[in-house]
Each structure stands twice: as structure tokens, then as C-alpha cells.
């Protein structure tokens, strides 16, 4: 009986599709690697840690939170490298993944409560925390299953599926941030609203994207939520500067000339953040709202955080969907990772 049972178990393991365990290993490598990189990066560059973008551990003191993430990262990377581990390590990895799944689920519930209270307006009904909770739950289950030999590190199928999963996470994580965080409206009373520039045509006419951003900021001003509007941009296609077109449109929409501040050298997101942070100090702006398109807002939020500023984001109310939206989002995937890694190169 024992031999027959052992044979049946071995046959069950061999028959298990290799995709499931290999995909779980890919998830473990991405989340473990991302968490560990954040913690190590924080040692070189203060403010580098971006773990809060996937799980909120603010209910813990900083050191216990970092210790939990560090231990979990090591366990997940170990599982990714070798799922054929000893039972005690499987149990520890399961416990860590299950704990993070529970915390992520609590984060999702907290977000829903904020939307019910009207503190935020969610553009996407599914918060990223819920997706993370589901992935962590799947990963936790995978750690307890005996590995299929076909998913070993020497298996071509397992290696391909694992690599494809990591690649999907690298592309999907920024997209999820755009669709979940970027579409969420965090408007509230603030000292100023920063509007990031976009294209101005050669005849001086603002592009639809730029007009939508300015209109959204002006609506905040007319509603009494912000006292000033800061327009930031660079040169247009012709003689009209982006900020001049923005300023002109803002005045047409009811913003007083004295309440418009101009950053004429906001050539890119990094420059806008750097320049406006100086303006905040000069004009005593403590609470700030930033307006741009939803796909742009995660990178803006990340960059302000790296400069030590907490800002609230409001996605532009779009007149219609941009024709080149898929291209803008694809470009933003690469840009977000570049901005994320940039401090390490600078350090």
C-alpha cells in the first residue's frame, strides 16, 4: 500500500502542469527582488524605498516593517531559485506570503472605506491591493505543493514560463499603477495646483491633452479648492511657449492673473518637480495638488516623493480618449522604471 501510494503521488506530481509552479516562481522573483532592491536602495539614497507602491505597512513602525519585507524577500527569492526546499522553509515561505496577502486585502478594504466616505474618487473599482492579495495567495499555495521536476531551474519550459512571468510583472506593474492609482481622484483643499505641460501647436493652439489638464486645474480653482495655479512646461512647436498657452487659457477660464505662477523651464517631469519644489518654499505652499493625465501621475508622485514632497494627484478630465493613448502608456512603462532607478545611478 505504501509503495502504491508513493507511486501515485509521484505520478500526480509528474502530471501537474509545469506552468503553475514556474509562474509562481516568477511572481516570487519579481516581488522578492523588487522588495529587496527597495530596501538596499534606501541604504544608498534616502527616499528610494518604493515598497508602499504595492503594500502599505504604515501601521507598523519602520524597522519592523522593513524586517518583515526583508525576511519575506529572502524567502521568496529562495523559493524562486529552488522550489525543492525543505518542509520548514516551505512553511516559512507560505506564512510570509499568506501574511502579506492578508495585509494587502486589509489595504484594499481600507481603500474601499475611503471611497465610501468620499475621501477619494476611485476611477477603477478594483484597487491594486486586491490584485496583490490574490497574487500573494496564489504564491502561498504554490509554496506548499511539491515541485514538478519539469519546473526545475534546468527545465526549458520552467525557465521560459518563469522568465515570461517576470517580464509580464515588469510591464504590468506600471500599467496597474496607471489604471488604479492614476485614475483615482485625491482632490481636496490645497495651496496650489501644479499643471504639467503638453504639446502646443505651431499656431499657438494648445493640444487637447494640454487643454484638458488646464481645464481640470481651473475647475479646482473655481471650486475654491486651490488658491493658486502653477503652470509648468517647455517650448511649443512654434513661437508660443507651453506655459504662455496654459496661462492664457487659465485666465479665459476664470483664474486671476495674480494667482497664476509660471515655471517656463519645466522641460520634463524631473525638471518640473525640481523647479516647483523651489516655488513651494518661496510661496509657502504646504499642501499641493498635481494635475496631469492618469498614465503620467504615478511617475509624478514618485518623483515628488524622491524630492521629499507629499502631493495629491488629480487626473485630467478628458474631453475624449487620446488617439495615441496606447503609445503614451507603453512609453510611460519604460519611463517609470527609468525614474525609479535613477537615484541609484546618481548616488
Residue frames as qw, qx, qy, qz and C-alpha x, y, z in Angstrom:
[[0.000, 0.885, 0.465, 0.000, 0.00, 0.00, 0.00],
 [0.302, -0.796, 0.089, 0.517, 2.74, 2.46, 0.88],
 [0.392, -0.172, 0.592, 0.683, 4.60, 1.79, -2.36],
 [0.219, 0.577, 0.690, 0.377, 1.43, 2.15, -4.40],
 [0.107, -0.924, -0.312, 0.191, 0.58, 5.40, -2.64],
 [0.359, -0.628, 0.287, 0.628, 4.08, 6.73, -3.24],
 [0.358, 0.121, 0.687, 0.620, 3.89, 5.82, -6.93],
 [0.103, 0.770, 0.602, 0.182, 0.50, 7.51, -7.24],
 [0.217, -0.889, -0.094, 0.393, 1.84, 10.65, -5.57],
 [0.387, -0.384, 0.481, 0.687, 4.88, 10.73, -7.84],
 [0.287, 0.392, 0.719, 0.497, 2.65, 10.27, -10.87],
 [0.019, -0.892, -0.445, 0.076, 0.41, 13.14, -9.68],
 [0.290, -0.756, 0.158, 0.565, 3.45, 15.41, -9.37],
 [0.365, -0.113, 0.640, 0.666, 4.70, 14.44, -12.84],
 [0.179, 0.577, 0.718, 0.344, 1.24, 15.08, -14.31],
 [0.099, -0.822, -0.307, 0.469, 0.95, 18.53, -12.76],
 [0.499, 0.796, 0.143, 0.311, 1.22, 21.25, -15.43],
 [0.645, -0.097, -0.152, 0.743, 4.64, 22.92, -15.16],
 [0.102, 0.634, 0.186, 0.744, 3.16, 26.36, -15.80],
 [0.509, -0.792, -0.263, -0.213, 1.64, 26.85, -12.34],
 [0.739, -0.534, -0.038, 0.410, 4.80, 26.38, -10.27],
 [0.556, 0.156, 0.188, 0.794, 7.02, 28.18, -12.78],
 [0.039, -0.728, -0.269, -0.630, 4.63, 31.16, -12.85],
 [0.611, -0.772, -0.173, 0.002, 4.60, 31.21, -9.04],
 [0.731, -0.261, 0.055, 0.628, 8.40, 31.26, -9.06],
 [0.324, 0.457, 0.244, 0.792, 8.32, 34.20, -11.47],
 [0.330, -0.825, -0.241, -0.390, 5.96, 36.08, -9.14],
 [0.747, -0.600, -0.085, 0.275, 8.20, 35.27, -6.18],
 [0.642, 0.033, 0.122, 0.756, 11.27, 36.54, -8.03],
 [0.106, 0.639, 0.240, 0.723, 9.59, 39.80, -9.02],
 [0.468, -0.814, -0.156, -0.308, 8.08, 40.68, -5.64],
 [0.808, -0.468, -0.028, 0.357, 11.09, 39.40, -3.69],
 [0.606, 0.168, 0.139, 0.765, 13.57, 41.17, -5.94],
 [0.002, -0.725, -0.216, -0.653, 11.61, 44.43, -6.00],
 [0.605, -0.778, -0.142, -0.096, 11.25, 44.45, -2.21],
 [0.794, -0.339, 0.038, 0.504, 14.92, 43.71, -1.61],
 [0.462, 0.397, 0.179, 0.773, 16.05, 46.31, -4.16],
 [0.213, -0.833, -0.188, -0.476, 13.95, 48.94, -2.39],
 [0.712, -0.695, -0.039, 0.098, 15.44, 48.11, 0.99],
 [0.746, -0.125, 0.146, 0.638, 19.02, 48.04, -0.28],
 [0.305, 0.593, 0.249, 0.702, 18.48, 51.18, -2.36],
 [0.368, -0.886, -0.184, -0.212, 17.26, 53.03, 0.72],
 [0.748, -0.489, 0.026, 0.448, 20.71, 52.47, 2.26],
 [0.527, 0.079, 0.270, 0.802, 22.32, 54.45, -0.58],
 [0.042, -0.290, -0.255, -0.921, 19.63, 57.01, -1.29],
 [0.125, 0.276, 0.675, -0.672, 17.19, 58.27, 1.31],
 [0.517, 0.430, 0.164, -0.722, 13.63, 58.05, 0.00],
 [0.240, 0.296, -0.793, -0.476, 14.37, 55.33, -2.56],
 [0.166, 0.131, 0.958, -0.195, 12.15, 52.68, -0.92],
 [0.450, 0.045, -0.293, -0.842, 9.02, 52.29, -3.07],
 [0.103, -0.120, -0.985, 0.071, 7.54, 49.21, -1.36],
 [0.272, 0.382, 0.520, -0.714, 4.49, 51.27, -0.39],
 [0.413, 0.307, -0.407, -0.755, 3.50, 51.17, -4.08],
 [0.552, -0.007, -0.771, -0.319, 2.47, 47.54, -3.68],
 [0.595, -0.465, -0.647, 0.102, 1.78, 47.07, 0.03],
 [0.158, -0.740, 0.124, -0.642, 1.01, 49.54, 2.83],
 [0.706, -0.229, -0.579, 0.339, 2.77, 48.68, 6.09],
 [0.043, 0.557, -0.194, 0.806, 2.42, 52.08, 7.73],
 [0.721, -0.586, -0.121, -0.349, 0.55, 50.53, 10.65],
 [0.885, -0.239, -0.141, 0.374, 3.95, 49.12, 11.70],
 [0.285, -0.854, 0.241, 0.363, 6.97, 51.06, 12.90],
 [0.479, 0.744, -0.405, -0.228, 9.62, 51.49, 10.16],
 [0.030, -0.515, 0.856, -0.016, 12.07, 48.87, 11.42],
 [0.570, 0.081, 0.785, -0.228, 9.55, 46.02, 11.95],
 [0.687, 0.630, 0.146, -0.333, 8.08, 46.78, 8.51],
 [0.359, 0.727, -0.564, -0.156, 11.50, 46.63, 6.86],
 [0.274, -0.342, 0.891, -0.119, 12.40, 43.48, 8.74],
 [0.695, 0.299, 0.580, -0.302, 9.18, 41.80, 7.57],
 [0.644, 0.721, -0.087, -0.243, 9.79, 42.81, 3.96],
 [0.119, 0.679, -0.722, -0.059, 13.45, 41.77, 4.10],
 [0.447, -0.155, 0.866, -0.165, 12.65, 38.33, 5.52],
 [0.715, 0.474, 0.425, -0.290, 9.85, 37.84, 3.02],
 [0.468, 0.779, -0.334, -0.250, 12.05, 38.95, 0.12],
 [0.068, -0.517, 0.853, 0.023, 14.77, 36.44, 1.04],
 [0.556, 0.089, 0.795, -0.225, 12.22, 33.63, 1.36],
 [0.676, 0.631, 0.215, -0.315, 10.55, 34.46, -1.95],
 [0.347, 0.746, -0.535, -0.192, 13.84, 34.71, -3.82],
 [0.272, -0.340, 0.897, -0.076, 14.89, 31.39, -2.26],
 [0.665, 0.321, 0.622, -0.261, 11.67, 29.77, -3.48],
 [0.581, 0.753, -0.096, -0.293, 12.19, 31.22, -6.95],
 [0.138, 0.673, -0.720, -0.102, 15.73, 29.88, -7.08],
 [0.255, 0.125, -0.959, 0.017, 14.89, 26.43, -5.74],
 [0.664, -0.292, -0.062, -0.686, 11.29, 25.36, -5.05],
 [0.853, -0.092, -0.514, 0.023, 12.56, 21.93, -3.90],
 [0.002, 0.570, -0.517, 0.639, 13.29, 23.20, -0.44],
 [0.210, -0.071, -0.894, 0.388, 12.96, 21.62, 2.98],
 [0.256, -0.644, -0.700, -0.173, 9.50, 21.49, 4.60],
 [0.339, -0.645, -0.361, 0.582, 10.37, 24.07, 7.25],
 [0.148, -0.248, 0.238, 0.927, 11.36, 26.61, 4.60],
 [0.116, -0.383, -0.712, -0.578, 8.19, 25.92, 2.65],
 [0.316, -0.696, -0.626, 0.152, 6.15, 26.60, 5.78],
 [0.289, -0.540, -0.107, 0.783, 8.01, 29.86, 6.45],
 [0.061, -0.020, 0.484, 0.873, 7.58, 30.99, 2.85],
 [0.204, -0.537, -0.752, -0.324, 3.90, 30.10, 2.95],
 [0.325, -0.691, -0.494, 0.416, 3.45, 32.03, 6.19],
 [0.218, -0.388, 0.101, 0.890, 5.20, 35.13, 4.83],
 [0.054, -0.149, -0.615, -0.773, 3.22, 35.13, 1.58],
 [0.274, -0.599, -0.743, -0.119, -0.06, 34.48, 3.40],
 [0.297, -0.616, -0.350, 0.641, 0.65, 37.31, 5.84],
 [0.083, -0.246, 0.277, 0.925, 1.32, 39.76, 3.00],
 [0.144, -0.352, -0.753, -0.537, -1.84, 38.57, 1.25],
 [0.294, -0.674, -0.645, 0.207, -3.84, 39.32, 4.40],
 [0.233, -0.536, -0.096, 0.806, -2.26, 42.78, 4.77],
 [0.022, -0.017, 0.523, 0.852, -2.88, 43.59, 1.09],
 [0.204, -0.532, -0.772, -0.284, -6.51, 42.55, 1.48],
 [0.287, -0.699, -0.443, 0.482, -6.80, 44.86, 4.51],
 [0.173, -0.307, 0.220, 0.910, -5.27, 47.65, 2.35],
 [0.079, -0.275, -0.698, -0.657, -7.99, 47.05, -0.25],
 [0.276, -0.674, -0.683, 0.056, -10.73, 47.22, 2.38],
 [0.283, -0.582, -0.187, 0.739, -9.25, 50.48, 3.72],
 [0.078, -0.073, 0.441, 0.891, -9.29, 51.94, 0.20],
 [0.185, -0.484, -0.749, -0.412, -12.94, 50.99, -0.29],
 [0.309, -0.694, -0.531, 0.374, -13.81, 52.64, 3.02],
 [0.206, -0.391, 0.085, 0.893, -12.11, 55.85, 1.86],
 [0.064, -0.161, -0.612, -0.772, -14.19, 55.83, -1.32],
 [0.273, -0.604, -0.743, -0.089, -17.40, 55.23, 0.66],
 [0.305, -0.677, -0.330, 0.583, -16.58, 58.24, 2.86],
 [0.377, 0.897, 0.197, 0.118, -15.92, 60.35, -0.23],
 [0.446, -0.743, 0.276, 0.416, -12.29, 61.00, 0.71],
 [0.140, -0.349, 0.690, 0.618, -11.18, 59.78, -2.73],
 [0.750, 0.435, 0.100, -0.489, -12.97, 59.06, -6.00],
 [0.553, -0.230, 0.753, 0.271, -11.82, 55.77, -7.49],
 [0.469, 0.496, -0.389, -0.619, -11.57, 55.62, -11.25],
 [0.539, 0.157, -0.813, -0.155, -11.06, 51.85, -11.07],
 [0.750, -0.471, -0.004, -0.464, -13.28, 49.82, -8.71],
 [0.959, -0.129, -0.162, 0.194, -10.55, 47.21, -8.18],
 [0.204, -0.912, 0.355, 0.016, -7.65, 48.56, -6.09],
 [0.533, 0.548, -0.639, 0.082, -4.17, 47.28, -6.83],
 [0.292, -0.411, 0.743, -0.441, -4.02, 45.94, -3.27],
 [0.852, 0.083, 0.335, -0.395, -6.71, 43.40, -4.14],
 [0.791, 0.522, -0.316, -0.042, -4.67, 42.17, -7.10],
 [0.165, 0.582, -0.718, 0.343, -1.60, 41.89, -4.87],
 [0.600, -0.246, 0.589, -0.483, -3.61, 39.96, -2.28],
 [0.925, 0.265, 0.080, -0.260, -4.74, 37.47, -4.94],
 [0.630, 0.594, -0.482, 0.135, -1.20, 37.02, -6.29],
 [0.098, -0.520, 0.726, -0.440, 0.23, 36.53, -2.80],
 [0.781, -0.085, 0.435, -0.440, -2.48, 33.97, -2.04],
 [0.894, 0.410, -0.147, -0.102, -1.64, 32.04, -5.21],
 [0.380, 0.626, -0.611, 0.299, 2.02, 32.20, -4.36],
 [0.436, -0.420, 0.635, -0.480, 1.37, 31.00, -0.82],
 [0.918, 0.090, 0.237, -0.304, -0.50, 27.98, -2.16],
 [0.760, 0.555, -0.334, 0.046, 2.29, 27.17, -4.60],
 [0.035, 0.655, -0.676, 0.336, 4.91, 27.07, -1.85],
 [0.636, -0.252, 0.617, -0.389, 3.17, 24.12, -0.16],
 [0.920, 0.326, 0.045, -0.213, 2.92, 21.96, -3.28],
 [0.711, -0.291, 0.500, 0.400, 5.72, 19.51, -4.06],
 [0.196, 0.670, -0.351, -0.624, 7.51, 20.88, -7.14],
 [0.888, 0.421, 0.173, -0.070, 7.10, 19.30, -10.55],
 [0.676, -0.294, 0.387, 0.553, 10.51, 18.19, -11.86],
 [0.490, 0.566, 0.436, 0.500, 9.62, 19.83, -15.18],
 [0.037, -0.966, -0.124, -0.223, 9.74, 23.23, -13.47],
 [0.728, -0.461, 0.031, 0.506, 13.28, 22.89, -12.19],
 [0.038, -0.847, 0.202, 0.490, 15.81, 25.60, -12.97],
 [0.249, -0.320, 0.761, 0.507, 17.25, 23.28, -15.64],
 [0.427, 0.492, 0.758, 0.041, 13.91, 22.82, -17.38],
 [0.156, 0.127, 0.391, 0.898, 13.45, 24.83, -20.59],
 [0.247, -0.629, -0.612, -0.411, 9.70, 25.01, -20.06],
 [0.489, -0.703, -0.405, 0.319, 10.02, 26.12, -16.46],
 [0.411, -0.299, 0.065, 0.859, 12.68, 28.72, -17.27],
 [0.055, 0.318, 0.488, 0.811, 10.62, 30.16, -20.11],
 [0.348, -0.708, -0.562, -0.247, 7.43, 30.43, -18.06],
 [0.526, -0.612, -0.276, 0.521, 9.30, 31.90, -15.11],
 [0.327, -0.133, 0.203, 0.913, 11.03, 34.49, -17.30],
 [0.077, -0.468, -0.560, -0.680, 7.79, 35.36, -19.08],
 [0.421, -0.738, -0.524, 0.054, 6.08, 35.89, -15.72],
 [0.448, -0.495, -0.096, 0.738, 8.80, 38.28, -14.54],
 [0.173, 0.099, 0.403, 0.893, 8.59, 40.18, -17.86],
 [0.227, -0.626, -0.618, -0.418, 4.81, 40.40, -17.52],
 [0.463, -0.713, -0.392, 0.352, 5.21, 41.78, -13.99],
 [0.392, -0.274, 0.102, 0.872, 7.75, 44.37, -15.13],
 [0.031, -0.249, -0.473, -0.844, 5.30, 45.62, -17.75],
 [0.375, -0.584, -0.662, -0.283, 2.10, 45.03, -15.82],
 [0.435, -0.498, -0.471, 0.583, 3.12, 46.67, -12.54],
 [0.089, -0.194, 0.046, 0.976, 3.42, 50.19, -14.03],
 [0.267, -0.284, -0.602, -0.697, 0.24, 49.68, -16.07],
 [0.450, -0.549, -0.700, 0.078, -1.60, 48.63, -12.91],
 [0.297, -0.408, -0.293, 0.812, -0.33, 51.77, -11.16],
 [0.066, -0.017, -0.323, -0.944, -1.63, 53.92, -14.02],
 [0.402, -0.352, -0.664, -0.523, -5.05, 52.25, -14.10],
 [0.538, -0.555, -0.612, 0.170, -5.55, 52.00, -10.31],
 [0.383, -0.518, -0.227, 0.730, -3.63, 54.86, -8.68],
 [0.186, -0.017, 0.323, 0.928, -3.54, 57.16, -11.71],
 [0.220, -0.454, -0.597, -0.624, -7.29, 57.19, -12.22],
 [0.421, -0.613, -0.606, 0.282, -8.05, 57.87, -8.55],
 [0.052, 0.739, 0.083, 0.667, -9.00, 61.46, -7.75],
 [0.558, -0.339, -0.514, 0.556, -7.46, 62.73, -4.49],
 [0.070, 0.589, 0.098, 0.799, -8.73, 66.30, -4.74],
 [0.473, -0.663, -0.483, 0.323, -9.01, 68.33, -1.53],
 [0.036, -0.999, 0.000, -0.004, -8.25, 71.83, -0.30],
 [0.798, -0.051, 0.078, 0.595, -4.70, 72.83, -1.17],
 [0.195, -0.726, 0.053, 0.657, -2.46, 75.85, -1.51],
 [0.238, 0.595, -0.464, -0.612, -1.72, 75.29, -5.20],
 [0.879, 0.272, 0.387, -0.059, -2.38, 73.07, -8.18],
 [0.184, -0.531, 0.622, 0.545, 0.53, 72.22, -10.50],
 [0.803, 0.509, 0.208, -0.229, -0.36, 71.57, -14.14],
 [0.529, -0.330, 0.599, 0.501, 2.24, 69.78, -16.26],
 [0.325, 0.588, -0.276, -0.687, 2.64, 70.89, -19.85],
 [0.692, 0.244, 0.660, 0.163, 1.91, 69.10, -23.10],
 [0.440, 0.175, 0.495, 0.729, 2.11, 69.95, -26.75],
 [0.215, 0.761, 0.196, -0.580, 1.28, 73.41, -28.13],
 [0.697, 0.478, 0.433, 0.312, 0.93, 73.56, -31.91],
 [0.469, 0.082, 0.182, 0.860, 2.82, 75.97, -34.16],
 [0.068, -0.615, -0.354, -0.702, -0.19, 78.30, -34.39],
 [0.088, -0.316, 0.473, -0.817, -0.24, 78.66, -30.58],
 [0.757, -0.258, -0.186, -0.571, -3.25, 76.39, -30.11],
 [0.362, -0.417, 0.780, -0.296, -2.96, 74.01, -27.13],
 [0.349, 0.037, -0.904, -0.244, -3.33, 70.31, -27.80],
 [0.681, -0.439, -0.373, -0.452, -6.37, 68.52, -26.43],
 [0.743, -0.226, -0.514, 0.363, -4.23, 66.89, -23.72],
 [0.298, 0.069, -0.288, 0.907, -2.90, 70.25, -22.54],
 [0.346, -0.361, -0.160, -0.851, -6.32, 71.92, -22.64],
 [0.745, -0.404, -0.491, -0.201, -7.87, 69.10, -20.58],
 [0.620, -0.164, -0.478, 0.600, -5.17, 69.42, -17.92],
 [0.076, 0.146, -0.141, 0.976, -5.60, 73.18, -17.64],
 [0.512, -0.398, -0.338, -0.682, -9.40, 72.94, -17.54],
 [0.739, -0.365, -0.560, 0.088, -9.22, 70.43, -14.69],
 [0.460, -0.121, -0.381, 0.793, -6.90, 72.66, -12.62],
 [0.122, -0.235, -0.066, -0.962, -9.07, 75.71, -13.30],
 [0.623, -0.447, -0.496, -0.408, -12.13, 73.81, -12.10],
 [0.649, -0.323, -0.519, 0.453, -10.32, 73.16, -8.81],
 [0.216, 0.027, -0.148, 0.965, -9.59, 76.89, -8.58],
 [0.349, -0.329, -0.279, -0.832, -13.19, 77.92, -9.30],
 [0.705, -0.428, -0.545, -0.148, -14.47, 75.40, -6.75],
 [0.342, -0.829, 0.243, -0.370, -12.32, 77.08, -4.10],
 [0.962, -0.233, -0.030, 0.137, -10.09, 74.04, -3.54],
 [0.712, -0.028, 0.036, 0.701, -6.83, 75.73, -4.59],
 [0.101, -0.875, -0.130, 0.455, -5.61, 79.31, -4.22],
 [0.074, 0.721, -0.471, -0.502, -3.03, 79.31, -7.00],
 [0.918, 0.349, 0.189, 0.006, -2.40, 77.52, -10.29],
 [0.293, -0.655, 0.559, 0.416, 1.19, 76.74, -11.28],
 [0.837, 0.533, 0.039, -0.121, 1.73, 76.06, -14.98],
 [0.438, -0.592, 0.604, 0.304, 4.92, 74.24, -15.96],
 [0.841, 0.447, 0.300, 0.053, 6.23, 73.37, -19.40],
 [0.501, -0.313, 0.419, 0.689, 8.75, 73.94, -22.16],
 [0.138, 0.359, -0.375, -0.844, 8.84, 75.35, -25.70],
 [0.718, 0.415, 0.418, -0.371, 5.94, 74.71, -28.08],
 [0.730, 0.312, 0.488, 0.363, 6.08, 73.70, -31.74],
 [0.342, 0.740, 0.200, 0.544, 6.17, 77.39, -32.73],
 [0.187, 0.477, -0.287, 0.809, 6.86, 80.70, -31.02],
 [0.592, -0.557, 0.009, -0.582, 4.20, 80.17, -28.33],
 [0.088, 0.321, -0.858, 0.391, 5.61, 78.64, -25.16],
 [0.424, -0.340, -0.835, -0.081, 3.57, 75.90, -23.47],
 [0.247, -0.421, -0.594, 0.639, 3.25, 77.95, -20.29],
 [0.127, 0.165, -0.084, -0.974, 2.04, 81.01, -22.23],
 [0.447, -0.176, -0.657, -0.581, -0.74, 78.97, -23.86],
 [0.444, -0.372, -0.784, 0.224, -1.60, 77.48, -20.47],
 [0.139, -0.311, -0.369, 0.865, -1.63, 80.86, -18.74],
 [0.258, 0.027, -0.306, -0.916, -3.82, 82.39, -21.45],
 [0.502, -0.274, -0.739, -0.356, -6.32, 79.53, -21.26],
 [0.377, -0.355, -0.706, 0.483, -6.38, 79.63, -17.44],
 [0.029, 0.225, 0.171, -0.959, -7.24, 83.34, -17.49],
 [0.406, -0.083, -0.510, -0.754, -10.03, 82.68, -20.00],
 [0.575, -0.310, -0.751, -0.097, -11.38, 80.05, -17.59],
 [0.465, -0.797, -0.216, -0.319, -11.58, 82.48, -14.68],
 [0.761, -0.349, -0.204, 0.508, -8.21, 82.27, -12.91],
 [0.067, -0.990, 0.024, 0.124, -6.94, 85.67, -11.80],
 [0.611, 0.673, -0.311, 0.279, -3.64, 86.69, -13.37],
 [0.143, -0.711, 0.547, -0.418, -2.01, 87.20, -9.96],
 [0.792, -0.274, 0.468, -0.281, -2.94, 83.64, -8.97],
 [0.926, 0.372, -0.021, 0.067, -1.04, 82.05, -11.86],
 [0.396, -0.720, 0.511, 0.255, 2.61, 81.13, -11.28],
 [0.781, 0.586, -0.184, -0.117, 4.80, 80.14, -14.22],
 [0.619, -0.457, 0.571, 0.287, 7.64, 77.61, -14.48],
 [0.600, 0.713, -0.168, -0.322, 8.92, 78.17, -18.00],
 [0.245, 0.575, -0.779, -0.048, 11.76, 75.64, -17.75],
 [0.720, -0.108, 0.606, -0.321, 9.71, 72.55, -16.91],
 [0.378, 0.480, -0.645, -0.458, 11.24, 70.65, -19.81],
 [0.573, -0.032, -0.809, -0.126, 10.39, 67.23, -18.35],
 [0.687, -0.593, -0.381, -0.179, 8.84, 65.69, -15.24],
 [0.712, -0.256, -0.292, 0.585, 12.07, 65.81, -13.23],
 [0.248, 0.222, -0.006, 0.943, 12.62, 69.48, -14.08],
 [0.388, -0.582, -0.314, -0.642, 9.03, 70.40, -13.22],
 [0.749, -0.536, -0.379, 0.088, 9.27, 68.70, -9.84],
 [0.613, -0.126, -0.194, 0.756, 12.62, 70.29, -9.02],
 [0.093, 0.328, 0.111, 0.934, 11.51, 73.77, -10.09],
 [0.479, -0.591, -0.343, -0.551, 8.10, 73.69, -8.42],
 [0.717, -0.435, -0.440, 0.322, 9.53, 72.42, -5.12],
 [0.376, -0.014, -0.135, 0.917, 11.54, 75.63, -5.01],
 [0.217, -0.407, -0.277, -0.843, 8.39, 77.61, -5.79],
 [0.630, -0.551, -0.535, -0.114, 6.52, 75.87, -2.98],
 [0.585, -0.329, -0.345, 0.656, 9.13, 77.05, -0.50],
 [0.186, 0.110, 0.072, 0.974, 9.10, 80.58, -1.87],
 [0.376, -0.335, -0.282, -0.817, 5.31, 80.95, -1.81],
 [0.319, -0.188, 0.686, -0.626, 4.61, 78.91, 1.33],
 [0.774, 0.046, -0.338, -0.533, 2.65, 76.16, -0.42],
 [0.384, -0.349, 0.804, -0.290, 2.36, 73.29, 2.05],
 [0.620, 0.243, 0.736, -0.123, -0.39, 71.15, 0.51],
 [0.189, 0.471, -0.495, -0.705, -0.19, 70.72, -3.26],
 [0.788, 0.349, 0.472, -0.186, -2.33, 69.06, -5.93],
 [0.126, -0.392, 0.667, 0.621, -0.80, 67.91, -9.22],
 [0.710, 0.492, 0.301, -0.403, -2.86, 67.62, -12.40],
 [0.108, 0.443, -0.736, -0.500, -1.90, 65.55, -15.42],
 [0.771, 0.083, -0.433, -0.459, -3.21, 62.56, -17.38],
 [0.874, -0.390, 0.168, -0.237, -3.77, 59.37, -15.40],
 [0.943, 0.184, -0.115, 0.252, -0.90, 57.47, -17.04],
 [0.383, 0.629, -0.296, 0.608, 1.56, 60.22, -16.03],
 [0.473, -0.747, 0.105, -0.456, 0.55, 60.59, -12.37],
 [0.924, -0.347, -0.044, 0.154, 2.41, 57.58, -10.83],
 [0.700, 0.248, -0.080, 0.665, 5.74, 58.87, -12.15],
 [0.032, -0.713, 0.052, -0.699, 4.93, 62.39, -10.95],
 [0.724, -0.641, -0.008, -0.255, 4.00, 61.12, -7.48],
 [0.919, -0.124, -0.064, 0.369, 7.19, 59.02, -7.30],
 [0.511, 0.450, -0.072, 0.729, 9.39, 61.95, -8.36],
 [0.272, -0.749, 0.068, -0.600, 7.89, 64.37, -5.82],
 [0.864, -0.501, -0.027, -0.041, 8.35, 61.74, -3.11],
 [0.828, 0.098, -0.082, 0.545, 12.01, 61.42, -4.05],
 [0.225, 0.517, -0.100, 0.820, 12.29, 65.21, -3.52],
 [0.198, -0.151, -0.688, 0.682, 10.72, 64.91, -0.09],
 [0.356, 0.047, 0.048, -0.932, 7.29, 66.31, -1.04],
 [0.232, 0.336, 0.905, -0.121, 3.94, 64.62, -0.49],
 [0.274, 0.153, -0.241, -0.918, 1.48, 65.70, -3.19],
 [0.554, 0.338, 0.679, -0.342, -2.08, 64.77, -4.06],
 [0.108, -0.094, 0.709, 0.690, -2.93, 63.79, -7.62],
 [0.538, 0.511, 0.399, -0.539, -5.97, 64.58, -9.75],
 [0.467, 0.136, 0.711, 0.508, -6.32, 63.01, -13.21],
 [0.151, 0.209, -0.237, -0.937, -7.29, 65.37, -16.01],
 [0.590, 0.446, 0.548, -0.390, -10.93, 65.21, -17.06],
 [0.280, -0.121, 0.700, 0.645, -10.58, 64.02, -20.64],
 [0.488, 0.387, -0.069, -0.779, -12.75, 65.50, -23.37],
 [0.929, 0.249, -0.132, -0.238, -12.23, 62.29, -25.29],
 [0.870, -0.291, 0.303, 0.259, -9.77, 59.39, -25.21],
 [0.009, -0.761, 0.476, 0.440, -6.42, 60.31, -26.71],
 [0.838, 0.455, -0.211, -0.217, -5.79, 58.65, -30.06],
 [0.555, 0.499, -0.617, 0.250, -2.23, 57.73, -29.10],
 [0.636, -0.601, 0.280, -0.394, -3.09, 56.57, -25.58],
 [0.992, -0.082, 0.016, 0.098, -1.65, 53.02, -26.04],
 [0.647, 0.482, -0.216, 0.550, 1.68, 54.54, -27.13],
 [0.153, -0.731, 0.286, -0.600, 1.70, 57.01, -24.24],
 [0.827, -0.463, 0.191, -0.254, 1.08, 54.21, -21.74],
 [0.950, 0.135, -0.063, 0.275, 3.74, 51.96, -23.29],
 [0.398, 0.625, -0.260, 0.619, 6.25, 54.80, -23.17],
 [0.421, -0.697, 0.243, -0.527, 5.30, 55.50, -19.56],
 [0.969, -0.241, -0.048, 0.022, 6.08, 51.90, -18.56],
 [0.759, 0.254, -0.168, 0.576, 9.72, 52.42, -19.54],
 [0.065, 0.678, -0.158, 0.714, 9.82, 55.97, -18.14],
 [0.680, -0.644, 0.042, -0.349, 8.52, 54.88, -14.74],
 [0.941, -0.192, -0.041, 0.276, 11.25, 52.25, -14.34],
 [0.543, 0.464, -0.116, 0.690, 13.90, 54.73, -15.50],
 [0.211, -0.716, 0.133, -0.652, 12.76, 57.30, -12.94],
 [0.859, -0.492, -0.030, -0.137, 12.55, 54.62, -10.27],
 [0.905, -0.063, -0.026, 0.420, 16.17, 53.50, -10.82],
 [0.364, 0.790, -0.065, 0.489, 17.65, 56.96, -11.49],
 [0.409, -0.855, 0.237, -0.215, 18.62, 57.77, -7.86],
 [0.902, -0.277, 0.251, 0.216, 20.86, 54.72, -7.70],
 [0.695, 0.465, 0.120, 0.535, 22.83, 55.92, -10.71],
 [0.006, 0.880, -0.081, 0.467, 23.07, 59.41, -9.21],
 [0.694, -0.687, 0.207, -0.068, 24.18, 58.01, -5.87]]
